[in-house]
C-alpha cells in the first residue's frame, strides 16, 4: 500500500556564480556543492514548518524522509532535510540517486503514512510521474524551495 501522503520538495537554494551567491558548508567555508546561505536558512526553517507552535499552520508531519543521494557536485538535497529528520527523530534515507528512480519509487511505495522526498529539479517531474498521471514541471530558473505538488 503506498503512503497516504507524498510531499515532494526541491532542495533549498544553491550557489549562483552569476549573482555572486556562494555555497557554504556547515562551518561557513566556501563549497560549490553545498547550499547558499539562504538555502541553509530555509533548511533551518523546515522543522518549524512541520511542527509549528500553532497546529493549524502545520503541514502533515513526515513519518519518513528521503533525500537524493549526495555526490561530489551536490550535497543539497541531504543538507535541506537533514536537520528536519533529526528534529523529528527520523532516519534520513539517502541511498537512492537520480539514476536510481525505480528503486526509490519502490522504497516509497513500501512506506506508510506521510513521506517527504527532497529531490533535484532535473528529475523531480519523473519521480512525480510514478505517482500521478500529469505532474507539473518544476519551473526552470525558480530560485526557491517551496513545496511542489504534481497533484
Order of alpha helices (4+ residues) and beta strands (2+ residues): beta-alpha-beta-alpha-beta-alpha-beta-alpha-beta
